Each structure stands twice: as C-alpha cells, then as structure tokens.
C-alpha cells in the first residue's frame, strides 16, 4: 500500500477552511506539521488561534474528513496546539495589513460591499426578522454576507440566527461567529445572560465603530445592519461611519406605522444616503380555510411610504415586497432557523426571496462609485 505524498497531503489540507476566518488553514499559518506513517496513519498538528477556541471540534472534523479521503490513509490523528503571540500578530498582519489605524473597510472608496441599514420608525414591525431572513437567503445564493446587530438596547439577532457562542479575539481583531453561512456580531454576545445595556450616545457610537472596524469581516458582498427603531443616535452614527450605506425601510400596512416609517426614511435627506426601498411586513393574513387575504393591519401602508419617500427625495423608492403574516416566521426566529431555510416555498418565504432578488440584482463593481479623480490640467 502506497501512502500519500507530502504534496497530496498539503493539497488536502488546503481544502480545509478555518470556520471563523474562512480562509484555507494552509494560507494562514495554522498547519504546524503533517505526515503519514508507513501504516497509513495521518498525523496532522494544527495551531488554534486561541486556547479554548469554540470551533476546535469543527476544525478537527474538517481536517479529519479532508485527509481521510486520501488513498492510502487508514486513520487520521489531529493534534491541536495554540499560536504564540508572535504568530497571532503575524496572522493579524496577514488578514488586515500592517496598519495600526483600524479603518472601517466598508467606508473606504474601493469597497465593493453593499451595506443595507435596515430601519423602521417604530418597534414591533418585524425588522429583525426581515433582516435575518434576507441575510440567510443571500448566503444561500452563494453570496458572502454579514449582519451587524446595531440594536444595542434590543438585540435579538443572535437568537434568531441560532448563534450561541462568543466571538474569538485574535490580538486586536474580533472573529465573528457564523450561522447558516452568515457572519454576525451583536452586543448580546458580550453580555452575561439577559443583562440590559445601559449606555448613552457616545458609548453606542463607539460600540458600532468597533463592530465595523475591529471585527474581521473578510471580503463581503453584502452587510446588513439591523438598526434600532427611530432616528436616534445609531442612525446618525451609521450615516457618519458608513456614509454609503443604503437605507431599507420596514413598515406594516397600518397608518401609525406608515407615518413613523416615513420619518425613518426621510432621515436620508439629512444624511444624503440612498434609500434602497421599502418592505411591508405583516401585509395580510391568509385565511387558513379559504386562503383569502385578511387585512389585519389595514392595507397600502408600504406603497404609501414608498410613494411619499419618492416625492420627498425626488427619486423613485420602490416597494420591494409585501410579506404576509406567517407564524412560522416567528417560530423560525425563536428556534434559530429562519423561515427561508425550511419554508422557502411558503407565501412569506417566496416574498422574502423576491426581495433578495431585487436587492442583489445590482452587479458588484465600481460603476457609479466616486474614485476621487479629477481631470489633469492641460497646457495649450
């Protein structure tokens, strides 16, 4: 029986991605050693970024599966070690560059990540449910997606995505946990039990800044930010920190929600942000007996908000979708399994997927982006 060559062993390990960094472990210095004994036992030593890494079991399973497929390997033994301070610093430099100034990558002129700030005028309209379902549906399309739970006081995204472990810190970088292919960060990952966050405006701004600059997001296609209701400190901070963020307004059909949603959207006039569109949640309740739409909260609110904001901004603001009431949407949020995963063919699932198609229809590129260039002067 022939055993794999060193090149074959390295090639197999190159297919293993770190669960948090999302890069091959061979590229980021995580492979300490790898060899195969004459009897076919493969021995792989892997560096963890920190002691007690929450993803060590997942990493072990991935290494075992990748190496175990090689012809001639009879068993796989994975040994875990921990990076030294110097190795972690080298990893940070590799991922973020040798720049002591931690910039917000999404605010840089060359960023290709589209950022959606999901806003609502009032609470209780299902803004967070819409956010996590859109994010998971985007990830299911093969897109690289992140979610910032910017609702510092009323954080709920970790539960809705089924995230139950804390982020890993590597030097000055925070590695966000992932769920259903979506990277996520929330203040709820740093608080004990259900402890409330009691902060004033400057602390909120600093927390949001850290979420954007200190978290290692990698190369994202889309970043969704779940904002708190209203037009307070966080909405202003988002406009300052990520001025290219597009506002996605979530409302319900009722008049009271419509009026405050218009106020939430009209902040774009002051912050000079683009409004991506309006999503009407809880649009109607399909009758369980005849299927007829029952307007529990009235009708037309989403269209009215889109029309009002279009007039106010002088540009078309589309109504992207009308999501019906479905108890499975709530159940998915409670269980950490968003509706679009298990019930994509439901009326609510189809509408959410339709919204994703409209939001992601714009190609990723530099078209329409200011490059900071000015015409050179010519001598005549």
The 8 nearest C-alpha neighbors of each residue, nearest first, counted from 0:
[[1, 71, 2, 39, 38, 37, 70, 72],
 [2, 0, 71, 3, 70, 37, 39, 4],
 [1, 3, 71, 39, 4, 0, 72, 35],
 [4, 2, 7, 71, 8, 5, 1, 70],
 [3, 5, 7, 6, 8, 2, 35, 9],
 [4, 6, 8, 7, 9, 3, 34, 33],
 [5, 7, 9, 4, 8, 10, 3, 11],
 [8, 6, 10, 4, 5, 9, 3, 11],
 [7, 9, 5, 11, 6, 10, 4, 12],
 [10, 8, 6, 12, 11, 7, 5, 13],
 [9, 11, 13, 7, 8, 12, 6, 14],
 [12, 10, 8, 13, 9, 14, 65, 66],
 [11, 13, 9, 14, 15, 10, 8, 25],
 [12, 14, 10, 11, 25, 23, 15, 9],
 [13, 15, 12, 11, 23, 16, 10, 65],
 [16, 14, 12, 23, 13, 24, 61, 62],
 [17, 15, 23, 22, 21, 24, 18, 14],
 [16, 18, 21, 20, 19, 22, 24, 23],
 [19, 17, 21, 20, 16, 54, 58, 57],
 [20, 18, 17, 21, 174, 176, 175, 177],
 [19, 21, 17, 22, 18, 174, 217, 16],
 [22, 20, 17, 16, 19, 18, 23, 217],
 [21, 23, 16, 20, 17, 24, 26, 27],
 [24, 22, 16, 25, 13, 26, 15, 14],
 [23, 25, 29, 26, 27, 16, 17, 15],
 [24, 26, 23, 13, 27, 28, 30, 29],
 [27, 25, 24, 23, 28, 22, 13, 29],
 [28, 26, 24, 29, 25, 90, 23, 22],
 [27, 29, 30, 26, 25, 24, 90, 31],
 [28, 30, 46, 24, 45, 27, 31, 25],
 [31, 29, 45, 32, 28, 25, 46, 44],
 [32, 30, 44, 45, 46, 29, 33, 28],
 [33, 31, 44, 30, 43, 34, 45, 42],
 [32, 34, 43, 42, 44, 31, 35, 8],
 [33, 35, 42, 41, 43, 36, 32, 5],
 [36, 34, 41, 40, 39, 42, 37, 2],
 [35, 37, 40, 39, 38, 41, 34, 42],
 [36, 38, 39, 35, 2, 40, 1, 0],
 [37, 39, 36, 40, 73, 35, 2, 72],
 [40, 38, 72, 73, 36, 37, 71, 35],
 [41, 39, 74, 36, 35, 73, 75, 38],
 [42, 40, 35, 75, 34, 76, 74, 39],
 [43, 41, 76, 34, 33, 35, 75, 77],
 [42, 44, 33, 77, 32, 78, 76, 45],
 [43, 45, 78, 32, 31, 77, 79, 30],
 [46, 44, 30, 79, 31, 29, 80, 78],
 [45, 47, 80, 29, 81, 82, 79, 30],
 [48, 46, 81, 49, 80, 82, 45, 52],
 [49, 47, 82, 81, 46, 169, 87, 52],
 [50, 48, 47, 52, 81, 51, 82, 169],
 [49, 51, 52, 81, 47, 48, 80, 82],
 [50, 52, 53, 49, 55, 47, 54, 81],
 [51, 53, 54, 50, 49, 55, 47, 48],
 [54, 52, 55, 51, 164, 56, 167, 165],
 [53, 55, 57, 52, 56, 58, 18, 19],
 [56, 54, 58, 57, 52, 53, 59, 47],
 [57, 55, 59, 58, 54, 60, 53, 61],
 [56, 58, 60, 54, 55, 59, 61, 18],
 [57, 59, 55, 61, 56, 60, 54, 62],
 [60, 58, 56, 62, 57, 61, 55, 63],
 [59, 61, 63, 57, 58, 62, 64, 56],
 [60, 62, 58, 64, 63, 59, 65, 15],
 [63, 61, 65, 59, 64, 60, 66, 58],
 [64, 62, 60, 61, 66, 65, 67, 75],
 [63, 65, 67, 61, 62, 66, 60, 68],
 [66, 64, 62, 67, 63, 11, 68, 61],
 [65, 67, 68, 63, 64, 69, 11, 62],
 [66, 68, 64, 69, 65, 63, 72, 75],
 [69, 67, 66, 65, 70, 64, 72, 11],
 [70, 68, 67, 66, 72, 71, 3, 65],
 [71, 69, 72, 68, 3, 2, 67, 1],
 [70, 72, 2, 39, 1, 69, 73, 3],
 [73, 71, 39, 70, 69, 74, 67, 40],
 [72, 74, 39, 40, 71, 75, 67, 38],
 [75, 73, 40, 72, 41, 67, 39, 76],
 [74, 76, 41, 40, 63, 42, 67, 77],
 [75, 77, 42, 41, 43, 78, 74, 40],
 [78, 76, 43, 44, 42, 75, 59, 79],
 [77, 79, 44, 43, 45, 76, 80, 42],
 [80, 78, 45, 44, 46, 77, 47, 81],
 [79, 81, 46, 47, 45, 78, 82, 44],
 [82, 80, 47, 46, 49, 50, 48, 83],
 [83, 81, 48, 46, 86, 47, 87, 84],
 [82, 84, 86, 85, 87, 81, 48, 88],
 [83, 85, 87, 86, 88, 82, 170, 89],
 [86, 84, 88, 83, 87, 89, 82, 90],
 [85, 87, 89, 83, 88, 84, 82, 90],
 [88, 86, 90, 84, 89, 85, 82, 91],
 [89, 87, 91, 85, 90, 86, 84, 92],
 [88, 90, 86, 92, 87, 91, 93, 85],
 [91, 89, 87, 93, 88, 92, 86, 94],
 [90, 92, 88, 94, 93, 89, 95, 87],
 [93, 91, 96, 97, 89, 95, 90, 94],
 [92, 94, 90, 91, 96, 95, 89, 27],
 [95, 93, 91, 92, 96, 90, 217, 215],
 [96, 94, 92, 91, 93, 97, 98, 215],
 [97, 95, 92, 98, 93, 94, 91, 99],
 [96, 98, 92, 99, 95, 93, 91, 100],
 [97, 99, 100, 96, 101, 95, 92, 102],
 [100, 98, 101, 97, 96, 102, 95, 92],
 [99, 101, 98, 102, 97, 212, 103, 96],
 [102, 100, 212, 99, 103, 213, 98, 95],
 [101, 103, 212, 104, 100, 106, 107, 213],
 [102, 104, 212, 105, 106, 211, 101, 107],
 [105, 103, 106, 107, 102, 110, 212, 211],
 [104, 106, 110, 103, 107, 112, 241, 114],
 [107, 105, 241, 104, 103, 108, 240, 242],
 [106, 108, 104, 110, 109, 105, 103, 102],
 [109, 107, 110, 106, 370, 369, 368, 371],
 [110, 108, 107, 111, 365, 370, 368, 106],
 [111, 109, 107, 105, 112, 108, 104, 106],
 [110, 112, 364, 363, 109, 113, 220, 365],
 [113, 111, 220, 221, 110, 219, 114, 105],
 [114, 112, 221, 222, 220, 111, 115, 244],
 [113, 115, 222, 244, 221, 223, 245, 112],
 [116, 114, 245, 223, 244, 246, 117, 224],
 [115, 117, 224, 246, 247, 245, 223, 118],
 [118, 116, 247, 225, 226, 224, 115, 246],
 [119, 117, 248, 226, 247, 116, 249, 228],
 [120, 118, 228, 249, 260, 121, 248, 263],
 [119, 121, 260, 259, 229, 263, 228, 262],
 [122, 120, 228, 119, 229, 259, 256, 123],
 [121, 123, 228, 124, 120, 119, 125, 227],
 [122, 124, 125, 121, 126, 228, 119, 251],
 [123, 125, 126, 122, 250, 251, 280, 249],
 [126, 124, 128, 127, 123, 129, 280, 249],
 [125, 127, 129, 128, 124, 249, 130, 119],
 [128, 126, 130, 129, 125, 225, 131, 156],
 [129, 127, 125, 130, 126, 131, 132, 332],
 [128, 130, 126, 132, 127, 131, 133, 125],
 [131, 129, 127, 133, 128, 132, 134, 126],
 [132, 130, 134, 133, 128, 129, 135, 127],
 [131, 133, 135, 129, 134, 130, 337, 136],
 [132, 134, 136, 130, 131, 135, 129, 137],
 [133, 135, 131, 137, 132, 136, 130, 138],
 [136, 134, 138, 132, 137, 133, 131, 139],
 [135, 137, 139, 133, 138, 134, 132, 339],
 [138, 136, 134, 140, 135, 139, 142, 133],
 [137, 139, 142, 135, 141, 140, 136, 180],
 [138, 140, 136, 141, 137, 135, 142, 180],
 [141, 139, 137, 138, 142, 136, 135, 143],
 [140, 142, 138, 139, 143, 137, 180, 144],
 [141, 143, 138, 140, 137, 144, 220, 139],
 [144, 142, 219, 220, 138, 221, 141, 145],
 [145, 143, 221, 181, 219, 222, 138, 220],
 [144, 146, 182, 222, 181, 183, 223, 221],
 [147, 145, 183, 223, 222, 224, 182, 148],
 [146, 148, 224, 184, 149, 183, 225, 223],
 [149, 147, 185, 225, 150, 156, 224, 184],
 [148, 150, 226, 225, 151, 147, 224, 227],
 [149, 151, 227, 226, 154, 153, 148, 152],
 [152, 150, 149, 154, 153, 186, 196, 148],
 [151, 153, 150, 196, 154, 195, 197, 227],
 [152, 154, 150, 151, 155, 227, 195, 196],
 [155, 153, 150, 151, 152, 187, 156, 148],
 [154, 156, 157, 158, 153, 159, 127, 148],
 [155, 157, 159, 158, 148, 160, 154, 127],
 [158, 156, 162, 160, 159, 155, 161, 185],
 [159, 157, 161, 160, 156, 335, 155, 162],
 [158, 160, 332, 335, 156, 157, 161, 333],
 [161, 159, 335, 157, 158, 162, 156, 178],
 [335, 160, 162, 158, 159, 157, 163, 178],
 [163, 161, 157, 160, 164, 158, 178, 176],
 [162, 164, 161, 165, 157, 158, 188, 176],
 [165, 163, 162, 166, 188, 176, 53, 157],
 [164, 166, 188, 167, 163, 189, 176, 53],
 [167, 165, 175, 174, 176, 173, 168, 164],
 [168, 166, 174, 173, 169, 165, 175, 52],
 [167, 169, 173, 172, 174, 170, 166, 171],
 [170, 168, 172, 171, 173, 87, 167, 48],
 [169, 171, 172, 168, 87, 88, 91, 84],
 [172, 170, 169, 173, 213, 168, 91, 214],
 [173, 171, 169, 213, 170, 168, 214, 215],
 [172, 174, 214, 168, 167, 215, 213, 175],
 [173, 175, 167, 166, 215, 214, 168, 19],
 [176, 174, 166, 184, 183, 182, 173, 177],
 [177, 175, 166, 182, 183, 19, 174, 178],
 [178, 176, 182, 181, 183, 180, 175, 179],
 [177, 179, 181, 180, 160, 162, 182, 161],
 [178, 180, 181, 135, 177, 138, 160, 139],
 [179, 181, 178, 138, 177, 182, 135, 139],
 [182, 180, 177, 178, 144, 145, 179, 183],
 [183, 181, 177, 145, 176, 175, 146, 144],
 [184, 182, 146, 145, 175, 176, 147, 177],
 [185, 183, 147, 175, 148, 146, 210, 186],
 [184, 186, 148, 187, 188, 147, 183, 154],
 [185, 187, 188, 189, 151, 190, 154, 184],
 [186, 188, 185, 190, 189, 154, 157, 155],
 [189, 187, 186, 165, 185, 190, 164, 166],
 [190, 188, 187, 186, 191, 165, 185, 166],
 [191, 189, 187, 188, 194, 192, 186, 193],
 [190, 192, 194, 193, 189, 187, 188, 195],
 [191, 193, 194, 190, 187, 195, 189, 188],
 [192, 194, 191, 195, 190, 187, 196, 154],
 [193, 195, 192, 191, 190, 196, 187, 197],
 [196, 194, 197, 193, 152, 190, 153, 191],
 [195, 197, 152, 198, 194, 151, 190, 186],
 [198, 196, 195, 199, 152, 151, 194, 202],
 [199, 197, 202, 196, 203, 200, 201, 152],
 [198, 200, 202, 201, 203, 197, 232, 204],
 [199, 201, 203, 202, 232, 204, 198, 233],
 [202, 200, 204, 203, 199, 205, 198, 232],
 [203, 201, 205, 204, 200, 199, 198, 206],
 [204, 202, 200, 206, 201, 205, 207, 199],
 [203, 205, 201, 207, 202, 206, 236, 208],
 [206, 204, 208, 202, 207, 203, 209, 201],
 [207, 205, 209, 203, 208, 204, 202, 210],
 [208, 206, 210, 204, 209, 205, 203, 211],
 [207, 209, 205, 211, 206, 210, 212, 204],
 [210, 208, 213, 212, 206, 211, 207, 205],
 [211, 209, 207, 208, 214, 212, 213, 206],
 [210, 212, 208, 209, 103, 214, 213, 207],
 [213, 211, 103, 209, 102, 214, 101, 210],
 [214, 212, 209, 172, 173, 210, 211, 215],
 [215, 213, 173, 210, 172, 212, 216, 174],
 [214, 216, 174, 217, 173, 172, 213, 175],
 [217, 215, 214, 218, 219, 145, 175, 182],
 [216, 218, 215, 219, 20, 94, 21, 95],
 [217, 219, 216, 220, 143, 112, 111, 144],
 [220, 218, 143, 221, 144, 112, 217, 216],
 [219, 221, 112, 143, 144, 142, 113, 218],
 [222, 220, 113, 144, 112, 219, 114, 145],
 [221, 223, 145, 114, 146, 144, 115, 113],
 [224, 222, 146, 115, 114, 116, 145, 147],
 [223, 225, 147, 116, 146, 117, 226, 148],
 [224, 226, 148, 117, 149, 147, 127, 150],
 [225, 227, 149, 150, 118, 117, 224, 228],
 [228, 226, 150, 229, 149, 225, 118, 153],
 [229, 227, 121, 119, 120, 122, 226, 118],
 [228, 230, 120, 231, 263, 121, 119, 227],
 [229, 231, 234, 263, 228, 232, 266, 120],
 [232, 230, 234, 233, 229, 235, 228, 227],
 [231, 233, 235, 234, 200, 236, 230, 204],
 [232, 234, 236, 235, 231, 237, 204, 203],
 [233, 235, 237, 236, 232, 230, 231, 238],
 [234, 236, 238, 232, 233, 237, 239, 231],
 [235, 237, 233, 239, 238, 234, 204, 240],
 [238, 236, 240, 234, 239, 235, 241, 233],
 [237, 239, 242, 235, 236, 241, 240, 270],
 [240, 238, 236, 237, 242, 241, 235, 270],
 [239, 241, 237, 238, 236, 242, 106, 208],
 [242, 240, 106, 243, 237, 238, 244, 239],
 [241, 243, 238, 244, 239, 240, 272, 106],
 [242, 244, 241, 245, 272, 106, 114, 238],
 [245, 243, 114, 242, 115, 241, 116, 246],
 [246, 244, 115, 273, 274, 275, 116, 272],
 [245, 247, 274, 116, 275, 115, 117, 248],
 [246, 248, 117, 275, 276, 116, 277, 118],
 [249, 247, 277, 118, 119, 117, 278, 246],
 [250, 248, 278, 119, 277, 279, 126, 118],
 [251, 249, 279, 124, 256, 260, 280, 119],
 [250, 252, 280, 279, 253, 281, 256, 124],
 [300, 253, 251, 298, 297, 299, 296, 301],
 [254, 252, 296, 297, 256, 255, 251, 300],
 [253, 255, 257, 256, 258, 300, 252, 297],
 [254, 256, 257, 258, 253, 259, 260, 252],
 [257, 255, 259, 254, 258, 253, 251, 260],
 [258, 256, 254, 260, 255, 300, 259, 304],
 [259, 257, 261, 255, 260, 256, 254, 262],
 [258, 260, 120, 262, 261, 256, 257, 263],
 [261, 259, 120, 263, 257, 262, 258, 119],
 [260, 262, 264, 258, 259, 263, 304, 265],
 [263, 261, 259, 265, 260, 264, 120, 266],
 [264, 262, 120, 260, 261, 265, 266, 230],
 [265, 263, 261, 266, 262, 267, 260, 248],
 [264, 266, 267, 262, 268, 263, 261, 308],
 [265, 267, 268, 264, 269, 263, 270, 262],
 [266, 268, 272, 270, 265, 271, 269, 264],
 [269, 267, 266, 271, 265, 270, 312, 272],
 [268, 270, 267, 266, 271, 265, 272, 238],
 [269, 271, 267, 272, 268, 238, 266, 242],
 [272, 270, 267, 268, 269, 273, 242, 266],
 [273, 271, 267, 270, 245, 243, 274, 242],
 [272, 274, 245, 275, 246, 267, 271, 244],
 [275, 273, 246, 245, 276, 247, 272, 316],
 [276, 274, 247, 245, 246, 273, 316, 277],
 [275, 277, 317, 316, 247, 274, 318, 319],
 [276, 278, 248, 318, 319, 249, 247, 305],
 [279, 277, 249, 320, 319, 318, 248, 321],
 [278, 280, 321, 301, 250, 251, 249, 282],
 [279, 281, 322, 251, 282, 321, 250, 278],
 [282, 280, 324, 323, 283, 322, 251, 279],
 [283, 281, 323, 280, 322, 321, 252, 279],
 [282, 284, 294, 323, 293, 281, 292, 324],
 [283, 285, 293, 324, 292, 323, 286, 294],
 [286, 284, 292, 290, 291, 293, 287, 283],
 [285, 287, 290, 291, 288, 289, 284, 292],
 [288, 286, 290, 289, 285, 291, 284, 292],
 [289, 287, 286, 290, 291, 285, 292, 284],
 [288, 290, 291, 286, 287, 285, 292, 293],
 [291, 289, 286, 285, 287, 288, 292, 284],
 [290, 292, 286, 289, 285, 293, 284, 288],
 [293, 291, 285, 284, 283, 286, 294, 290],
 [292, 294, 284, 283, 295, 285, 291, 286],
 [295, 293, 283, 297, 296, 298, 292, 284],
 [294, 296, 293, 297, 283, 284, 282, 281],
 [297, 295, 253, 294, 252, 298, 282, 283],
 [298, 296, 294, 253, 252, 295, 299, 300],
 [297, 299, 252, 300, 294, 296, 253, 282],
 [298, 300, 302, 252, 301, 303, 297, 253],
 [252, 299, 301, 303, 257, 302, 298, 253],
 [302, 300, 279, 304, 303, 299, 252, 305],
 [301, 303, 305, 299, 304, 300, 318, 306],
 [302, 304, 306, 300, 301, 305, 307, 299],
 [305, 303, 307, 301, 306, 302, 261, 257],
 [306, 304, 302, 308, 316, 303, 307, 318],
 [305, 307, 309, 303, 304, 308, 302, 310],
 [308, 306, 304, 310, 309, 305, 303, 311],
 [307, 309, 311, 305, 310, 306, 312, 304],
 [310, 308, 315, 306, 316, 314, 312, 307],
 [311, 309, 313, 307, 308, 312, 306, 314],
 [310, 312, 308, 309, 313, 307, 265, 314],
 [313, 311, 309, 314, 310, 308, 268, 265],
 [312, 314, 310, 309, 311, 315, 308, 316],
 [315, 313, 309, 312, 316, 310, 311, 308],
 [314, 316, 309, 317, 313, 310, 306, 312],
 [315, 317, 309, 276, 305, 314, 308, 274],
 [318, 316, 276, 319, 305, 315, 277, 275],
 [317, 319, 277, 320, 276, 305, 302, 278],
 [320, 318, 278, 354, 317, 277, 276, 357],
 [319, 321, 278, 354, 318, 350, 279, 322],
 [320, 322, 279, 282, 280, 278, 323, 350],
 [321, 323, 280, 347, 282, 281, 350, 279],
 [324, 322, 282, 283, 281, 347, 284, 325],
 [323, 325, 281, 284, 283, 282, 326, 322],
 [324, 326, 327, 328, 323, 347, 329, 284],
 [325, 327, 329, 328, 330, 324, 331, 338],
 [328, 326, 330, 325, 329, 331, 338, 342],
 [327, 329, 331, 326, 338, 330, 325, 332],
 [330, 328, 332, 326, 327, 331, 333, 325],
 [331, 329, 327, 333, 332, 328, 334, 326],
 [332, 330, 337, 336, 334, 328, 329, 338],
 [331, 333, 159, 329, 335, 330, 334, 337],
 [332, 334, 330, 331, 335, 159, 329, 158],
 [335, 333, 331, 336, 332, 330, 161, 159],
 [161, 334, 336, 159, 160, 332, 333, 158],
 [337, 335, 331, 334, 332, 160, 338, 340],
 [338, 336, 331, 339, 132, 340, 332, 335],
 [337, 339, 328, 340, 342, 331, 341, 348],
 [340, 338, 343, 348, 342, 337, 341, 132],
 [341, 339, 338, 337, 342, 343, 336, 136],
 [340, 342, 338, 339, 343, 337, 336, 331],
 [341, 343, 338, 344, 345, 339, 340, 348],
 [344, 342, 348, 339, 345, 349, 341, 340],
 [343, 345, 342, 349, 348, 346, 347, 339],
 [344, 346, 348, 347, 342, 343, 349, 350],
 [347, 345, 349, 348, 350, 344, 323, 322],
 [348, 346, 350, 322, 345, 349, 323, 351],
 [349, 347, 343, 345, 351, 339, 350, 346],
 [348, 350, 352, 346, 351, 347, 344, 343],
 [351, 349, 353, 347, 352, 348, 322, 320],
 [352, 350, 354, 348, 353, 349, 347, 355],
 [353, 351, 355, 349, 354, 350, 348, 356],
 [352, 354, 350, 356, 351, 355, 349, 357],
 [353, 355, 351, 357, 352, 356, 319, 320],
 [356, 354, 352, 358, 353, 357, 359, 133],
 [357, 355, 353, 359, 354, 358, 360, 352],
 [356, 358, 354, 360, 355, 359, 353, 319],
 [359, 357, 355, 356, 360, 354, 361, 275],
 [360, 358, 356, 361, 357, 355, 362, 137],
 [359, 361, 357, 358, 356, 362, 355, 363],
 [360, 362, 359, 363, 358, 357, 364, 356],
 [363, 361, 364, 360, 359, 366, 365, 111],
 [362, 364, 111, 361, 365, 220, 112, 113],
 [365, 363, 366, 111, 362, 368, 367, 361],
 [364, 366, 368, 367, 111, 363, 109, 369],
 [367, 365, 368, 364, 363, 369, 362, 370],
 [368, 366, 365, 369, 364, 370, 363, 362],
 [367, 369, 365, 366, 370, 108, 109, 364],
 [368, 370, 371, 367, 108, 372, 365, 366],
 [369, 371, 372, 368, 108, 109, 365, 373],
 [372, 370, 369, 373, 108, 368, 109, 374],
 [373, 371, 370, 374, 369, 375, 368, 108],
 [372, 374, 375, 371, 370, 376, 369, 377],
 [375, 373, 376, 372, 377, 371, 370, 378],
 [376, 374, 373, 377, 372, 378, 371, 379],
 [377, 375, 374, 378, 373, 379, 372, 371],
 [378, 376, 379, 375, 374, 373, 372, 371],
 [379, 377, 376, 375, 374, 373, 372, 371],
 [378, 377, 376, 375, 374, 373, 372, 371]]
